[in-house]
Amino acid sequence: DVARQKAEELAHRAGASEVKVQVKRKDQILRDKSGSEEEIFLGTEVIATAVGRPRMRAETAPSRGSTRS
């Protein structure tokens, strides 16, 4: 699932750990009110929400080239 993977990747890049992703899909369909069974597909909206706790310093890899005094 592309939306789930992208949301998780972005959450990790933003500094989250233990990421949980929720994906919602909403199809937009136009139905004929005249009683026929015809439907017209207009599009799909996919919303992926990722949440996670902030990554602690011990969980992050040390930066290359950084020195602490």
C-alpha positions, 0 to 999 in steps of 0.5 A: 500500500503506497499511501501507508508506506509514504506516510510511515516514511515521512513520519520517520523522517520527521523524527517519530518512532513506533509509527502507526498509520491509518489509511482512509479511502473515499470513492466519489461516485455519481449515481443516476437518480432516475432509477437506473443502476448506472454509476459514474466513477469520479475519483478516489481520495486517500488519506494516510495519517501517521502518528508516533512518539518522538524519537529519543536521542539514544534511538537516533544514530549519531550525526556524521561529522558532529562533535560535542565539546 
